[in-house]
């Protein structure tokens, strides 16, 4: 279940080349977009999150559920919006 930095790069490369590519224009340098929950809410998060063990677990779960070839071509995190928002607030505390 190891999701190394090379795996994260594959996911990011896939998400940036997907069908929602036009929306990447609104993403500042050093950030990337993820889609969370059933309604696919878009979050723009710092690349530094890739160093967070809890975020790496979410990426591993995304890889297991969707693989690197998600039909929409976007990075989708398989958890609820509330869970992701709470996790984000914990990252911002450091």
Secondary structure, 3 states (H helix, E strand, C coil): CCCCHHHHHHHHHHHHCCCCHHHHHHCCCCEEEEEECCCCEEEEEEHHHHHCHHHHHHHHHHHHHHCCCCCCCCCEECCCHHHHHHHHHHHCCC
